[in-house]
Amino acid sequence: MQFYRALLGVEPQSGLSAAHWRVPWPVGGWLELYAPSRNRPQLLRQGRLALCLQCQADGPGALAVLQAWISPALDLGATAEDPPRQQPFGAETWLQDPEGNRLPLLVIRSP
């Protein structure tokens, strides 16, 4: 929970139980986070979906904005899967959050 709180720069709120947290999304809505059930076994496998965080950058600075965003994520316990790279839409990288979930970070170039 603290990873996403710090990465998004917002304060989480308690959810429906001790295993549920709600993180306010800066543009509106909520990111809902649930801890896995301790009553049911969970298979450890890499999923086919990933939570993606995105922001915008003006002009050609998308890669610099992304690199500045990666540093605190790594300090908070994320691990890098790929190096940051320039793309036609802006810049991207893939991380794993402290729980091992895949987490792409995208910086979209503003028009």
Wavefront OBJ file of the C-alpha trace (Angstrom):
o trace
v 0.000 0.000 0.000
v 2.729 2.434 0.947
v 4.387 1.900 -2.431
v 1.353 3.154 -4.377
v 0.655 5.911 -1.843
v 4.145 7.318 -2.311
v 4.319 6.723 -6.060
v 0.994 8.498 -6.696
v 1.533 11.130 -4.002
v -1.863 10.556 -2.352
v -3.148 9.245 0.982
v -4.922 5.853 0.949
v -8.184 5.344 2.766
v -9.416 2.257 4.565
v -11.731 0.077 2.537
v -14.274 -2.539 3.481
v -11.838 -4.611 5.587
v -8.286 -4.607 6.913
v -7.198 -6.237 3.623
v -8.767 -3.521 1.426
v -7.456 -0.036 0.703
v -8.680 2.708 -1.607
v -6.222 5.106 -3.212
v -7.781 8.253 -4.672
v -6.907 8.592 -8.325
v -5.611 12.130 -8.964
v -7.980 12.688 -11.906
v -11.005 11.147 -10.177
v -12.110 7.701 -9.091
v -10.281 5.113 -6.990
v -7.592 2.517 -7.276
v -8.906 -0.397 -5.192
v -6.259 -2.648 -3.625
v -7.009 -5.973 -1.958
v -4.577 -8.233 -0.138
v -4.809 -11.881 -1.212
v -7.059 -14.058 0.923
v -5.255 -16.040 3.598
v -8.111 -18.566 3.580
v -7.617 -19.632 -0.033
v -4.352 -20.722 -1.634
v -3.024 -18.344 -4.258
v -1.110 -19.598 -7.267
v 2.131 -17.763 -7.847
v 2.242 -16.953 -11.528
v 2.748 -13.932 -13.657
v -0.544 -12.543 -14.883
v -1.400 -11.416 -18.344
v -2.702 -8.041 -17.154
v -0.829 -5.264 -15.387
v -1.781 -2.088 -13.629
v -0.367 0.777 -15.703
v 0.391 4.255 -14.375
v 0.519 7.096 -16.862
v 1.299 10.796 -16.873
v 1.946 13.427 -19.538
v 4.988 15.475 -20.450
v 5.292 18.530 -22.637
v 7.346 18.320 -25.799
v 10.320 15.984 -26.087
v 10.856 15.611 -22.318
v 8.945 12.331 -21.898
v 12.056 10.208 -21.344
v 13.460 12.614 -18.731
v 10.109 12.683 -16.894
v 10.014 8.883 -16.947
v 13.552 8.570 -15.606
v 12.683 10.968 -12.766
v 9.578 8.833 -11.983
v 11.497 5.534 -11.990
v 13.992 6.579 -9.334
v 11.499 6.967 -6.446
v 9.706 3.771 -7.534
v 12.979 1.836 -7.210
v 13.686 3.514 -3.862
v 10.237 2.319 -2.699
v 11.043 -1.311 -3.515
v 10.157 -1.729 -7.207
v 12.505 -3.647 -9.502
v 13.177 -2.841 -13.147
v 12.162 -5.355 -15.820
v 13.239 -3.232 -18.790
v 15.273 -0.075 -19.237
v 13.288 3.082 -20.039
v 12.872 3.623 -23.761
v 11.619 6.300 -26.094
v 8.484 5.376 -28.045
v 6.501 7.256 -30.716
v 3.844 8.146 -28.083
v 6.378 9.214 -25.406
v 8.386 6.900 -23.122
v 7.804 3.654 -21.219
v 9.361 1.173 -18.847
v 8.200 -1.981 -17.085
v 8.766 -2.496 -13.365
v 7.636 -4.971 -10.739
v 6.064 -3.512 -7.608
v 7.302 -4.775 -4.201
v 4.757 -7.638 -4.364
v 6.023 -8.796 -7.771
v 3.124 -7.397 -9.820
v 4.067 -6.078 -13.250
v 3.802 -2.294 -13.447
v 4.353 -0.377 -16.682
v 4.981 3.354 -16.335
v 4.048 5.439 -19.371
v 4.784 9.087 -20.023
v 2.663 10.290 -22.919
v 3.967 13.217 -24.950
v 1.491 16.097 -24.907
v 0.424 17.266 -28.369
l 1 2 3 4 5 6 7 8 9 10 11 12 13 14 15 16 17 18 19 20 21 22 23 24 25 26 27 28 29 30 31 32 33 34 35 36 37 38 39 40 41 42 43 44 45 46 47 48 49 50 51 52 53 54 55 56 57 58 59 60 61 62 63 64 65 66 67 68 69 70 71 72 73 74 75 76 77 78 79 80 81 82 83 84 85 86 87 88 89 90 91 92 93 94 95 96 97 98 99 100 101 102 103 104 105 106 107 108 109 110 111
